[in-house]
């Protein structure tokens, strides 16, 4: 009689062994885990900073507006890095904040991935070896957006043509730093008379917080949690 084999357990063990050999944040290890998490959590409930509070998320009863952001992970060896932008100070919303490339989903966009890629081209002119891995869990913002974070693999040697009207700077952060829960600090501010909680991830002189930090935290929970 053939012995019962726990193939799921073997697959998990193989993944852990592969990560130990190559490094948890090497491109192959990270994208393998991320693809598995995306397939597993396709129907997962939306997240958001409101989960840290005891009050509902977003403007009520106004409906959410659909948006998408690109989460570009650059496949450097031996460890990947994440591309982020600094928004210009004169923008009408989230001025001067660190963000992923992204914006509202337009009627002409085929899907959230198409919207995220379009916004990345418009904001930073990202070209050269960009491939979509999949959509992460939807993220609800307190400003009324239903955001689909779209994970993308970006090959080293990518090119940028930054739109100076929207983006003041573009920089990279080690994936290992962003995926370390020790760097995920909880903070709070008063917003419309209510104390609201959020994540912040200071990185040198860069202050990553709010929705961007929340999406990074959600990525950590989905892939490594």
N, CA and C atoms as a LAMMPS dump frame, in Angstrom:
ITEM: TIMESTEP
0
ITEM: NUMBER OF ATOMS
675
ITEM: BOX BOUNDS ff ff ff
-5.0000000000000000e+02 5.0000000000000000e+02
-5.0000000000000000e+02 5.0000000000000000e+02
-5.0000000000000000e+02 5.0000000000000000e+02
ITEM: ATOMS id mol type element x y z
1 1 1 N 0.856 -1.185 0
2 1 2 C 0 0 0
3 1 3 C 0.89 1.231 0
4 2 1 N 0.547 2.181 -0.852
5 2 2 C 1.355 3.394 -0.92
6 2 3 C 1.12 4.248 0.312
7 3 1 N 2.158 4.856 0.787
8 3 2 C 2.044 5.722 1.964
9 3 3 C 1.351 7.018 1.594
10 4 1 N 0.568 7.584 2.555
11 4 2 C -0.054 8.883 2.341
12 4 3 C 1.03 9.952 2.324
13 5 1 N 0.923 10.866 1.378
14 5 2 C 1.922 11.923 1.225
15 5 3 C 1.244 13.273 1.347
16 6 1 N 1.728 14.115 2.252
17 6 2 C 1.211 15.476 2.422
18 6 3 C 1.939 16.373 1.437
19 7 1 N 1.386 16.485 0.236
20 7 2 C 2.075 17.255 -0.798
21 7 3 C 2.138 18.726 -0.46
22 8 1 N 1.108 19.257 0.229
23 8 2 C 1.133 20.674 0.612
24 8 3 C 2.27 20.92 1.587
25 9 1 N 2.428 20 2.562
26 9 2 C 3.513 20.149 3.519
27 9 3 C 4.863 20.055 2.848
28 10 1 N 4.983 19.127 1.885
29 10 2 C 6.249 19.001 1.163
30 10 3 C 6.543 20.246 0.365
31 11 1 N 5.495 20.817 -0.25
32 11 2 C 5.697 22.03 -1.033
33 11 3 C 6.163 23.168 -0.149
34 12 1 N 5.557 23.275 1.049
35 12 2 C 5.965 24.335 1.97
36 12 3 C 7.396 24.124 2.429
37 13 1 N 7.741 22.85 2.709
38 13 2 C 9.105 22.562 3.136
39 13 3 C 10.1 22.876 2.029
40 14 1 N 9.733 22.521 0.793
41 14 2 C 10.607 22.82 -0.341
42 14 3 C 10.799 24.315 -0.495
43 15 1 N 9.707 25.088 -0.288
44 15 2 C 9.801 26.536 -0.415
45 15 3 C 10.725 27.107 0.648
46 16 1 N 10.587 26.619 1.894
47 16 2 C 11.445 27.116 2.966
48 16 3 C 12.905 26.767 2.71
49 17 1 N 13.148 25.534 2.221
50 17 2 C 14.521 25.136 1.938
51 17 3 C 15.117 25.972 0.816
52 18 1 N 14.279 26.239 -0.207
53 18 2 C 14.757 27.063 -1.316
54 18 3 C 15.088 28.47 -0.862
55 19 1 N 14.252 29.017 0.047
56 19 2 C 14.49 30.36 0.557
57 19 3 C 15.765 30.388 1.403
58 20 1 N 15.961 29.334 2.198
59 20 2 C 17.164 29.305 3.031
60 20 3 C 18.409 29.301 2.173
61 21 1 N 18.329 28.609 1.022
62 21 2 C 19.491 28.523 0.141
63 21 3 C 19.711 29.827 -0.619
64 22 1 N 18.608 30.453 -1.072
65 22 2 C 18.739 31.627 -1.935
66 22 3 C 18.561 32.94 -1.195
67 23 1 N 17.967 32.913 0.03
68 23 2 C 17.667 34.14 0.743
69 23 3 C 16.195 34.476 0.605
70 24 1 N 15.557 34.84 1.713
71 24 2 C 14.105 35.098 1.705
72 24 3 C 13.713 36.198 0.745
73 25 1 N 14.618 37.148 0.532
74 25 2 C 14.244 38.315 -0.266
75 25 3 C 14.94 38.345 -1.625
76 26 1 N 15.51 37.201 -2.006
77 26 2 C 15.989 37.054 -3.381
78 26 3 C 14.773 37.063 -4.301
79 27 1 N 14.902 37.564 -5.519
80 27 2 C 13.743 37.642 -6.415
81 27 3 C 12.988 36.331 -6.576
82 28 1 N 13.699 35.232 -6.818
83 28 2 C 13.013 33.962 -7.042
84 28 3 C 12.176 33.566 -5.834
85 29 1 N 12.743 33.685 -4.628
86 29 2 C 12.025 33.301 -3.415
87 29 3 C 10.83 34.218 -3.173
88 30 1 N 11.028 35.531 -3.311
89 30 2 C 9.934 36.457 -3.038
90 30 3 C 8.791 36.287 -4.021
91 31 1 N 9.08 36.275 -5.319
92 31 2 C 8.002 36.205 -6.303
93 31 3 C 7.296 34.855 -6.269
94 32 1 N 7.994 33.806 -5.89
95 32 2 C 7.338 32.504 -5.737
96 32 3 C 6.321 32.566 -4.604
97 33 1 N 6.739 33.117 -3.469
98 33 2 C 5.815 33.242 -2.337
99 33 3 C 4.656 34.171 -2.669
100 34 1 N 4.953 35.28 -3.337
101 34 2 C 3.915 36.258 -3.655
102 34 3 C 2.872 35.672 -4.601
103 35 1 N 3.311 34.956 -5.626
104 35 2 C 2.366 34.351 -6.565
105 35 3 C 1.469 33.347 -5.869
106 36 1 N 2.037 32.559 -4.955
107 36 2 C 1.235 31.594 -4.206
108 36 3 C 0.222 32.297 -3.308
109 37 1 N 0.641 33.402 -2.67
110 37 2 C -0.26 34.141 -1.787
111 37 3 C -1.394 34.784 -2.571
112 38 1 N -1.081 35.336 -3.737
113 38 2 C -2.11 35.975 -4.567
114 38 3 C -3.148 34.949 -5.012
115 39 1 N -2.697 33.771 -5.421
116 39 2 C -3.629 32.714 -5.839
117 39 3 C -4.49 32.254 -4.668
118 40 1 N -3.899 32.177 -3.491
119 40 2 C -4.612 31.716 -2.296
120 40 3 C -5.644 32.715 -1.814
121 41 1 N -5.328 34.012 -1.911
122 41 2 C -6.16 35.054 -1.297
123 41 3 C -6.991 35.827 -2.31
124 42 1 N -7.292 35.211 -3.441
125 42 2 C -7.99 35.922 -4.512
126 42 3 C -9.32 36.517 -4.049
127 43 1 N -10.001 35.857 -3.117
128 43 2 C -11.312 36.33 -2.657
129 43 3 C -11.252 36.922 -1.258
130 44 1 N -10.071 37.314 -0.805
131 44 2 C -9.92 37.83 0.557
132 44 3 C -10.634 39.169 0.721
133 45 1 N -11.077 39.445 1.931
134 45 2 C -11.743 40.709 2.229
135 45 3 C -10.755 41.868 2.12
136 46 1 N -11.291 43.049 1.832
137 46 2 C -10.454 44.243 1.699
138 46 3 C -9.838 44.615 3.03
139 47 1 N -8.635 45.198 2.964
140 47 2 C -7.979 45.708 4.15
141 47 3 C -8.001 47.222 4.156
142 48 1 N -7.255 47.806 5.098
143 48 2 C -7.197 49.261 5.194
144 48 3 C -6.802 49.686 6.599
145 49 1 N -6.405 50.947 6.728
146 49 2 C -6.012 51.446 8.039
147 49 3 C -7.17 51.429 9.03
148 50 1 N -8.401 51.411 8.507
149 50 2 C -9.554 51.396 9.405
150 50 3 C -9.568 50.16 10.301
151 51 1 N -8.845 49.102 9.899
152 51 2 C -8.803 47.903 10.72
153 51 3 C -8.07 48.145 12.037
154 52 1 N -7.296 49.238 12.096
155 52 2 C -6.601 49.591 13.329
156 52 3 C -7.47 50.438 14.245
157 53 1 N -8.625 50.89 13.742
158 53 2 C -9.509 51.772 14.501
159 53 3 C -10.795 51.049 14.872
160 54 1 N -11.597 51.72 15.681
161 54 2 C -12.902 51.181 16.072
162 54 3 C -14.031 51.89 15.339
163 55 1 N -13.673 52.598 14.242
164 55 2 C -14.683 53.327 13.481
165 55 3 C -14.639 52.836 12.042
166 56 1 N -15.731 52.985 11.287
167 56 2 C -15.757 52.514 9.903
168 56 3 C -14.736 53.249 9.05
169 57 1 N -14.348 52.63 7.938
170 57 2 C -13.398 53.238 7.018
171 57 3 C -14.111 54.144 6.03
172 58 1 N -13.394 55.177 5.599
173 58 2 C -13.838 55.977 4.472
174 58 3 C -15.03 56.852 4.752
175 59 1 N -15.366 57.708 3.786
176 59 2 C -16.526 58.588 3.932
177 59 3 C -17.819 57.796 3.832
178 60 1 N -18.696 58.016 4.759
179 60 2 C -19.957 57.29 4.794
180 60 3 C -21.092 58.314 4.748
181 61 1 N -22.049 58.212 3.822
182 61 2 C -22.357 57.048 2.996
183 61 3 C -21.818 57.151 1.562
184 62 1 N -20.844 57.979 1.282
185 62 2 C -20.341 58.117 -0.076
186 62 3 C -19.714 56.816 -0.559
187 63 1 N -19.875 56.484 -1.854
188 63 2 C -19.261 55.259 -2.366
189 63 3 C -17.76 55.441 -2.565
190 64 1 N -17.068 54.344 -2.578
191 64 2 C -15.638 54.384 -2.839
192 64 3 C -15.385 54.567 -4.333
193 65 1 N -14.296 55.263 -4.638
194 65 2 C -13.842 55.411 -6.023
195 65 3 C -12.726 54.41 -6.267
196 66 1 N -12.758 53.767 -7.429
197 66 2 C -11.796 52.713 -7.723
198 66 3 C -10.467 53.29 -8.186
199 67 1 N -9.38 52.741 -7.638
200 67 2 C -8.033 53.191 -7.976
201 67 3 C -7.103 51.983 -7.985
202 68 1 N -5.929 52.183 -8.55
203 68 2 C -4.921 51.125 -8.583
204 68 3 C -3.546 51.743 -8.426
205 69 1 N -2.659 51.022 -7.764
206 69 2 C -1.264 51.453 -7.666
207 69 3 C -0.373 50.301 -8.111
208 70 1 N 0.774 50.637 -8.653
209 70 2 C 1.759 49.634 -9.023
210 70 3 C 2.745 49.479 -7.872
211 71 1 N 2.985 48.25 -7.459
212 71 2 C 3.974 47.947 -6.431
213 71 3 C 5.177 47.337 -7.16
214 72 1 N 6.136 48.173 -7.582
215 72 2 C 7.23 47.675 -8.417
216 72 3 C 8.379 47.126 -7.58
217 73 1 N 8.611 45.832 -7.678
218 73 2 C 9.699 45.183 -6.961
219 73 3 C 10.79 44.853 -7.974
220 74 1 N 11.963 45.424 -7.758
221 74 2 C 13.056 45.29 -8.713
222 74 3 C 13.848 44.034 -8.39
223 75 1 N 14.034 43.199 -9.387
224 75 2 C 14.614 41.867 -9.188
225 75 3 C 16.136 41.886 -9.131
226 76 1 N 16.672 42.676 -8.226
227 76 2 C 18.118 42.677 -8.022
228 76 3 C 18.541 41.392 -7.312
229 77 1 N 19.746 40.929 -7.613
230 77 2 C 20.373 39.864 -6.843
231 77 3 C 21.45 40.48 -5.942
232 78 1 N 21.605 40.025 -4.729
233 78 2 C 20.945 38.86 -4.133
234 78 3 C 19.606 39.169 -3.475
235 79 1 N 19.241 40.455 -3.342
236 79 2 C 17.972 40.801 -2.703
237 79 3 C 17.258 41.893 -3.487
238 80 1 N 15.95 41.745 -3.571
239 80 2 C 15.121 42.678 -4.332
240 80 3 C 14.965 44.008 -3.591
241 81 1 N 14.541 45.032 -4.339
242 81 2 C 14.273 46.349 -3.784
243 81 3 C 12.945 46.839 -4.336
244 82 1 N 12.349 47.824 -3.644
245 82 2 C 11.038 48.354 -4.013
246 82 3 C 11.184 49.799 -4.47
247 83 1 N 10.509 50.133 -5.556
248 83 2 C 10.551 51.481 -6.12
249 83 3 C 9.408 52.318 -5.545
250 84 1 N 9.737 53.498 -5.016
251 84 2 C 8.746 54.416 -4.455
252 84 3 C 8.964 55.815 -5.014
253 85 1 N 7.935 56.639 -4.934
254 85 2 C 8.026 58.012 -5.416
255 85 3 C 7.741 58.992 -4.283
256 86 1 N 8.244 60.207 -4.451
257 86 2 C 7.914 61.326 -3.566
258 86 3 C 7.086 62.304 -4.367
259 87 1 N 5.843 62.522 -3.962
260 87 2 C 4.95 63.413 -4.697
261 87 3 C 5.368 64.872 -4.501
262 88 1 N 5.111 65.689 -5.505
263 88 2 C 5.474 67.102 -5.428
264 88 3 C 4.598 67.819 -4.391
265 89 1 N 5.09 68.963 -3.935
266 89 2 C 4.423 69.687 -2.848
267 89 3 C 3.15 70.415 -3.283
268 90 1 N 2.971 70.622 -4.587
269 90 2 C 1.835 71.435 -5.028
270 90 3 C 0.62 70.611 -5.458
271 91 1 N 0.692 69.297 -5.355
272 91 2 C -0.437 68.467 -5.781
273 91 3 C -1.633 68.678 -4.852
274 92 1 N -2.857 68.542 -5.369
275 92 2 C -4.042 68.81 -4.552
276 92 3 C -4.285 67.788 -3.448
277 93 1 N -3.741 66.583 -3.591
278 93 2 C -3.939 65.573 -2.55
279 93 3 C -2.627 64.837 -2.285
280 94 1 N -2.392 64.509 -1.028
281 94 2 C -1.202 63.765 -0.597
282 94 3 C 0.095 64.421 -1.071
283 95 1 N 0.1 65.75 -1.082
284 95 2 C 1.284 66.485 -1.524
285 95 3 C 2.474 66.195 -0.626
286 96 1 N 3.647 66.01 -1.236
287 96 2 C 4.86 65.798 -0.482
288 96 3 C 4.973 64.45 0.206
289 97 1 N 4.062 63.535 -0.083
290 97 2 C 4.08 62.23 0.573
291 97 3 C 4.74 61.183 -0.316
292 98 1 N 5.204 60.118 0.314
293 98 2 C 5.785 58.991 -0.407
294 98 3 C 4.655 58.067 -0.843
295 99 1 N 4.752 57.594 -2.086
296 99 2 C 3.649 56.817 -2.647
297 99 3 C 4.157 55.819 -3.679
298 100 1 N 3.287 54.88 -4.013
299 100 2 C 3.491 54.048 -5.182
300 100 3 C 2.915 54.79 -6.396
301 101 1 N 3.43 54.552 -7.596
302 101 2 C 2.778 55.127 -8.783
303 101 3 C 1.352 54.596 -8.879
304 102 1 N 0.401 55.483 -9.146
305 102 2 C -0.978 55.017 -9.248
306 102 3 C -1.973 56.142 -9.297
307 103 1 N -3.245 55.776 -9.425
308 103 2 C -4.31 56.767 -9.497
309 103 3 C -5.635 56.104 -9.784
310 104 1 N -6.601 56.911 -10.159
311 104 2 C -7.955 56.413 -10.419
312 104 3 C -7.985 55.49 -11.632
313 105 1 N -8.84 54.482 -11.56
314 105 2 C -9.06 53.596 -12.702
315 105 3 C -10.015 54.297 -13.662
316 106 1 N -9.572 54.489 -14.889
317 106 2 C -10.362 55.183 -15.896
318 106 3 C -11.197 54.186 -16.7
319 107 1 N -12.313 54.657 -17.308
320 107 2 C -13.165 53.747 -18.101
321 107 3 C -12.408 53.018 -19.21
322 108 1 N -11.371 53.651 -19.753
323 108 2 C -10.621 53.029 -20.851
324 108 3 C -9.656 51.95 -20.365
325 109 1 N -9.42 51.859 -19.058
326 109 2 C -8.503 50.853 -18.53
327 109 3 C -9.176 49.478 -18.536
328 110 1 N -8.478 48.494 -19.069
329 110 2 C -9.052 47.15 -19.164
330 110 3 C -9.267 46.526 -17.79
331 111 1 N -8.38 46.815 -16.845
332 111 2 C -8.456 46.239 -15.502
333 111 3 C -7.526 47.036 -14.601
334 112 1 N -7.51 46.723 -13.3
335 112 2 C -6.614 47.47 -12.397
336 112 3 C -5.153 47.419 -12.81
337 113 1 N -4.691 46.288 -13.332
338 113 2 C -3.29 46.193 -13.754
339 113 3 C -3.002 47.179 -14.883
340 114 1 N -3.929 47.301 -15.832
341 114 2 C -3.747 48.251 -16.929
342 114 3 C -3.702 49.681 -16.402
343 115 1 N -4.554 49.985 -15.415
344 115 2 C -4.565 51.324 -14.822
345 115 3 C -3.253 51.606 -14.098
346 116 1 N -2.765 50.63 -13.33
347 116 2 C -1.519 50.817 -12.582
348 116 3 C -0.34 51.028 -13.521
349 117 1 N -0.284 50.259 -14.6
350 117 2 C 0.799 50.418 -15.578
351 117 3 C 0.712 51.773 -16.276
352 118 1 N -0.494 52.193 -16.62
353 118 2 C -0.67 53.492 -17.273
354 118 3 C -0.206 54.62 -16.354
355 119 1 N -0.614 54.56 -15.093
356 119 2 C -0.214 55.606 -14.151
357 119 3 C 1.301 55.611 -13.943
358 120 1 N 1.916 54.426 -13.898
359 120 2 C 3.363 54.355 -13.739
360 120 3 C 4.075 54.976 -14.934
361 121 1 N 3.534 54.771 -16.125
362 121 2 C 4.134 55.391 -17.315
363 121 3 C 3.954 56.905 -17.275
364 122 1 N 2.772 57.355 -16.834
365 122 2 C 2.5 58.796 -16.806
366 122 3 C 3.326 59.507 -15.737
367 123 1 N 3.502 58.881 -14.587
368 123 2 C 4.181 59.542 -13.467
369 123 3 C 5.702 59.451 -13.542
370 124 1 N 6.201 58.254 -13.841
371 124 2 C 7.661 58.068 -13.808
372 124 3 C 8.226 57.496 -15.1
373 125 1 N 7.374 57.245 -16.097
374 125 2 C 7.851 56.733 -17.375
375 125 3 C 8.534 55.39 -17.259
376 126 1 N 8.027 54.526 -16.379
377 126 2 C 8.67 53.238 -16.125
378 126 3 C 8.588 52.339 -17.352
379 127 1 N 9.738 51.94 -17.872
380 127 2 C 9.803 51.027 -19.01
381 127 3 C 10.971 50.061 -18.81
382 128 1 N 10.91 48.957 -19.536
383 128 2 C 12.011 48.009 -19.549
384 128 3 C 11.82 46.848 -18.613
385 129 1 N 11.292 45.734 -19.125
386 129 2 C 11.188 44.514 -18.33
387 129 3 C 10.256 44.599 -17.158
388 130 1 N 9.029 45.066 -17.372
389 130 2 C 8.024 45.141 -16.311
390 130 3 C 6.97 44.071 -16.574
391 131 1 N 6.773 43.17 -15.619
392 131 2 C 5.777 42.11 -15.782
393 131 3 C 4.881 42.054 -14.548
394 132 1 N 3.594 41.845 -14.777
395 132 2 C 2.615 41.817 -13.696
396 132 3 C 2.616 40.443 -13.025
397 133 1 N 2.706 40.451 -11.685
398 133 2 C 2.63 39.218 -10.906
399 133 3 C 1.181 38.936 -10.531
400 134 1 N 0.454 39.98 -10.127
401 134 2 C -0.952 39.816 -9.783
402 134 3 C -1.435 40.905 -8.848
403 135 1 N -2.729 40.884 -8.577
404 135 2 C -3.35 41.883 -7.711
405 135 3 C -3.336 41.413 -6.269
406 136 1 N -2.874 42.286 -5.375
407 136 2 C -2.894 42.006 -3.95
408 136 3 C -4.275 42.344 -3.389
409 137 1 N -4.462 42.148 -2.086
410 137 2 C -5.757 42.451 -1.475
411 137 3 C -6.118 43.917 -1.644
412 138 1 N -7.378 44.159 -1.939
413 138 2 C -7.872 45.523 -2.071
414 138 3 C -7.685 46.287 -0.761
415 139 1 N -7.358 47.572 -0.895
416 139 2 C -7.07 48.408 0.276
417 139 3 C -8.019 49.607 0.259
418 140 1 N -8.751 49.816 1.341
419 140 2 C -9.682 50.933 1.459
420 140 3 C -9.003 52.095 2.166
421 141 1 N -9.076 53.274 1.552
422 141 2 C -8.469 54.456 2.169
423 141 3 C -9.54 55.314 2.826
424 142 1 N -9.124 56.111 3.81
425 142 2 C -10.07 56.984 4.5
426 142 3 C -10.497 58.157 3.637
427 143 1 N -9.795 58.382 2.535
428 143 2 C -10.179 59.461 1.623
429 143 3 C -11.154 58.974 0.569
430 144 1 N -11.631 57.739 0.696
431 144 2 C -12.698 57.259 -0.173
432 144 3 C -12.267 56.519 -1.413
433 145 1 N -11.093 55.909 -1.402
434 145 2 C -10.642 55.138 -2.566
435 145 3 C -10.591 53.653 -2.226
436 146 1 N -11.029 52.856 -3.193
437 146 2 C -10.886 51.4 -3.14
438 146 3 C -9.696 51.069 -4.033
439 147 1 N -8.547 50.8 -3.398
440 147 2 C -7.276 50.701 -4.12
441 147 3 C -6.894 49.239 -4.337
442 148 1 N -6.567 48.923 -5.59
443 148 2 C -6.034 47.603 -5.912
444 148 3 C -4.521 47.736 -6.084
445 149 1 N -3.716 47.2 -5.157
446 149 2 C -2.271 47.212 -5.341
447 149 3 C -1.874 46.092 -6.311
448 150 1 N -1.174 46.45 -7.367
449 150 2 C -0.793 45.49 -8.403
450 150 3 C 0.707 45.234 -8.288
451 151 1 N 1.061 44.024 -7.919
452 151 2 C 2.477 43.667 -7.753
453 151 3 C 3.116 43.432 -9.116
454 152 1 N 4.273 44.057 -9.328
455 152 2 C 4.977 43.906 -10.604
456 152 3 C 6.434 43.557 -10.363
457 153 1 N 6.96 42.734 -11.221
458 153 2 C 8.391 42.442 -11.228
459 153 3 C 9.059 43.369 -12.236
460 154 1 N 10.089 44.066 -11.784
461 154 2 C 10.825 44.994 -12.647
462 154 3 C 12.26 44.493 -12.745
463 155 1 N 12.738 44.336 -13.965
464 155 2 C 14.098 43.846 -14.154
465 155 3 C 15.107 44.979 -13.926
466 156 1 N 16.265 44.657 -13.361
467 156 2 C 17.318 45.672 -13.22
468 156 3 C 17.656 46.268 -14.593
469 157 1 N 18.013 47.538 -14.587
470 157 2 C 18.263 48.22 -15.845
471 157 3 C 17.032 48.903 -16.403
472 158 1 N 15.967 48.955 -15.603
473 158 2 C 14.75 49.644 -16.019
474 158 3 C 15.059 51.119 -16.293
475 159 1 N 14.182 51.759 -17.06
476 159 2 C 14.37 53.17 -17.403
477 159 3 C 13.221 54.002 -16.852
478 160 1 N 13.511 55.26 -16.501
479 160 2 C 12.506 56.195 -15.999
480 160 3 C 12.541 57.484 -16.805
481 161 1 N 11.376 58.106 -16.916
482 161 2 C 11.25 59.457 -17.463
483 161 3 C 10.258 60.169 -16.559
484 162 1 N 10.777 60.769 -15.491
485 162 2 C 9.929 61.281 -14.412
486 162 3 C 9.162 62.516 -14.832
487 163 1 N 7.856 62.538 -14.51
488 163 2 C 7.011 63.704 -14.725
489 163 3 C 7.217 64.652 -13.544
490 164 1 N 8.013 65.7 -13.748
491 164 2 C 8.387 66.605 -12.66
492 164 3 C 7.186 67.372 -12.105
493 165 1 N 6.092 67.405 -12.828
494 165 2 C 4.907 68.077 -12.327
495 165 3 C 4.198 67.288 -11.234
496 166 1 N 4.442 65.983 -11.179
497 166 2 C 3.782 65.133 -10.202
498 166 3 C 4.745 64.48 -9.216
499 167 1 N 5.963 64.23 -9.658
500 167 2 C 6.902 63.444 -8.85
501 167 3 C 8.169 64.251 -8.6
502 168 1 N 8.501 64.441 -7.327
503 168 2 C 9.701 65.197 -6.965
504 168 3 C 10.938 64.31 -6.925
505 169 1 N 10.747 63.009 -6.642
506 169 2 C 11.895 62.115 -6.528
507 169 3 C 11.414 60.683 -6.674
508 170 1 N 12.335 59.808 -7.091
509 170 2 C 12.096 58.369 -7.173
510 170 3 C 13.272 57.692 -6.484
511 171 1 N 12.994 56.703 -5.647
512 171 2 C 14.067 56.049 -4.902
513 171 3 C 13.702 54.596 -4.646
514 172 1 N 14.689 53.833 -4.215
515 172 2 C 14.518 52.414 -3.93
516 172 3 C 14.733 52.144 -2.442
517 173 1 N 14.002 51.16 -1.943
518 173 2 C 14.14 50.718 -0.55
519 173 3 C 14.323 49.199 -0.57
520 174 1 N 15.256 48.662 0.208
521 174 2 C 15.421 47.204 0.247
522 174 3 C 14.13 46.503 0.658
523 175 1 N 13.77 45.471 -0.076
524 175 2 C 12.596 44.687 0.277
525 175 3 C 12.733 44.125 1.69
526 176 1 N 13.941 43.742 2.069
527 176 2 C 14.162 43.185 3.404
528 176 3 C 13.775 44.176 4.493
529 177 1 N 14.038 45.455 4.284
530 177 2 C 13.661 46.473 5.27
531 177 3 C 12.136 46.578 5.361
532 178 1 N 11.475 46.637 4.222
533 178 2 C 10.027 46.831 4.213
534 178 3 C 9.273 45.603 4.713
535 179 1 N 9.856 44.421 4.555
536 179 2 C 9.195 43.195 4.992
537 179 3 C 9.595 42.781 6.413
538 180 1 N 10.3 43.64 7.125
539 180 2 C 10.676 43.363 8.511
540 180 3 C 9.64 44.005 9.434
541 181 1 N 8.837 43.23 10.144
542 181 2 C 7.793 43.813 10.995
543 181 3 C 8.344 44.716 12.087
544 182 1 N 9.628 44.578 12.408
545 182 2 C 10.233 45.466 13.403
546 182 3 C 10.256 46.909 12.915
547 183 1 N 10.156 47.113 11.604
548 183 2 C 10.148 48.459 11.022
549 183 3 C 8.74 48.996 10.799
550 184 1 N 7.721 48.252 11.206
551 184 2 C 6.322 48.665 11.021
552 184 3 C 5.808 49.26 12.33
553 185 1 N 5.882 50.563 12.454
554 185 2 C 5.456 51.22 13.695
555 185 3 C 4.013 51.704 13.563
556 186 1 N 3.257 51.547 14.62
557 186 2 C 1.894 52.075 14.646
558 186 3 C 1.907 53.466 15.252
559 187 1 N 1.198 54.384 14.601
560 187 2 C 1.12 55.766 15.067
561 187 3 C -0.321 56.241 14.908
562 188 1 N -0.591 57.472 15.343
563 188 2 C -1.949 58.009 15.221
564 188 3 C -1.907 59.519 15.054
565 189 1 N -2.955 60.056 14.416
566 189 2 C -3.15 61.492 14.269
567 189 3 C -4.648 61.774 14.353
568 190 1 N -4.974 63.015 14.671
569 190 2 C -6.379 63.418 14.666
570 190 3 C -6.786 63.718 13.221
571 191 1 N -7.891 63.129 12.79
572 191 2 C -8.404 63.343 11.438
573 191 3 C -9.903 63.569 11.54
574 192 1 N -10.351 64.793 11.197
575 192 2 C -11.761 65.155 11.283
576 192 3 C -12.312 64.893 12.675
577 193 1 N -11.504 65.252 13.664
578 193 2 C -11.953 65.165 15.039
579 193 3 C -11.884 63.789 15.658
580 194 1 N -11.322 62.825 14.931
581 194 2 C -11.242 61.45 15.441
582 194 3 C -9.789 60.991 15.376
583 195 1 N -9.34 60.296 16.417
584 195 2 C -7.983 59.754 16.385
585 195 3 C -7.934 58.566 15.441
586 196 1 N -7.08 58.666 14.43
587 196 2 C -6.94 57.61 13.44
588 196 3 C -5.549 56.983 13.549
589 197 1 N -5.51 55.668 13.431
590 197 2 C -4.251 54.932 13.549
591 197 3 C -3.77 54.486 12.175
592 198 1 N -2.462 54.355 12.039
593 198 2 C -1.873 53.978 10.759
594 198 3 C -0.477 53.427 11.016
595 199 1 N 0.132 52.902 9.962
596 199 2 C 1.514 52.433 10.037
597 199 3 C 2.457 53.509 9.512
598 200 1 N 3.67 53.518 10.064
599 200 2 C 4.733 54.37 9.552
600 200 3 C 6.018 53.548 9.522
601 201 1 N 6.858 53.842 8.532
602 201 2 C 8.097 53.088 8.325
603 201 3 C 9.212 54.052 7.95
604 202 1 N 9.747 54.801 8.893
605 202 2 C 10.828 55.732 8.564
606 202 3 C 12.032 54.979 8.006
607 203 1 N 12.572 55.495 6.904
608 203 2 C 13.737 54.886 6.267
609 203 3 C 14.743 55.996 5.992
610 204 1 N 15.699 56.161 6.909
611 204 2 C 16.618 57.278 6.786
612 204 3 C 15.847 58.585 6.839
613 205 1 N 16.052 59.424 5.837
614 205 2 C 15.33 60.701 5.767
615 205 3 C 13.944 60.56 5.157
616 206 1 N 13.605 59.375 4.71
617 206 2 C 12.3 59.147 4.076
618 206 3 C 11.265 58.736 5.126
619 207 1 N 10.088 59.362 5.069
620 207 2 C 9.021 59.032 6.01
621 207 3 C 7.887 58.374 5.232
622 208 1 N 7.826 57.06 5.318
623 208 2 C 6.784 56.289 4.639
624 208 3 C 5.655 56.065 5.643
625 209 1 N 4.437 56.476 5.302
626 209 2 C 3.346 56.349 6.259
627 209 3 C 2.013 56.298 5.526
628 210 1 N 0.934 56.143 6.286
629 210 2 C -0.408 56.2 5.735
630 210 3 C -0.716 55.03 4.809
631 211 1 N -1.384 55.343 3.705
632 211 2 C -1.827 54.299 2.779
633 211 3 C -0.646 53.508 2.232
634 212 1 N 0.437 54.199 1.87
635 212 2 C 1.594 53.5 1.31
636 212 3 C 2.155 52.501 2.318
637 213 1 N 2.347 52.937 3.553
638 213 2 C 2.834 52.02 4.586
639 213 3 C 1.817 50.916 4.864
640 214 1 N 0.542 51.255 4.795
641 214 2 C -0.49 50.244 5.01
642 214 3 C -0.468 49.165 3.947
643 215 1 N -0.256 49.558 2.695
644 215 2 C -0.173 48.577 1.604
645 215 3 C 1.068 47.708 1.775
646 216 1 N 2.173 48.321 2.197
647 216 2 C 3.394 47.542 2.444
648 216 3 C 3.163 46.537 3.571
649 217 1 N 2.513 46.991 4.642
650 217 2 C 2.203 46.077 5.746
651 217 3 C 1.304 44.937 5.263
652 218 1 N 0.311 45.264 4.446
653 218 2 C -0.585 44.235 3.922
654 218 3 C 0.171 43.245 3.035
655 219 1 N 1.138 43.749 2.259
656 219 2 C 1.97 42.864 1.442
657 219 3 C 2.745 41.902 2.337
658 220 1 N 3.313 42.427 3.41
659 220 2 C 4.025 41.57 4.365
660 220 3 C 3.099 40.491 4.927
661 221 1 N 1.911 40.887 5.361
662 221 2 C 0.99 39.928 5.97
663 221 3 C 0.547 38.876 4.969
664 222 1 N 0.345 39.295 3.708
665 222 2 C -0.131 38.374 2.695
666 222 3 C 0.955 37.387 2.27
667 223 1 N 2.183 37.855 2.171
668 223 2 C 3.261 37.01 1.638
669 223 3 C 4.033 36.285 2.732
670 224 1 N 4.272 36.954 3.87
671 224 2 C 5.118 36.38 4.917
672 224 3 C 4.378 36.105 6.222
673 225 1 N 3.167 36.62 6.345
674 225 2 C 2.444 36.482 7.606
675 225 3 C 1.964 35.062 7.885
